[in-house]
């Protein structure tokens, strides 16, 4: 694993520790973003939101006019645990972030 990836995952673990929740507390997530505007200026994030995000279990995409792309981690009763900005990430980083938070891809059967 490259130096940048080690730093990235160390940062994610640090944020999780500071925010006061454990990965097992995360039940679902939502990506909040505008459909155009800032998302059009972020082609890597746009490809993640439009093509990859629908393939994950317990993840929904909510389009909000003018909203920057953020991953909102939710606990029991949809209580918001944390918001993570996606604007500075590449498509692969967005996928790795979801996986580091315990999210898995839907099985082929569930996609339809």
Secondary structure, DSSP 4 states (H G I P E B T S, - for coil): --HHHHHHHHHHHHHHHHHT--GGG--EEEEEE-SSHHHHT-HHHHHIIIIIGGGBTTEEEEE-TTPPPEEEEE-GGG-EEEEEE-TT--HHHHHHHHHHTT--BPPTTTT-
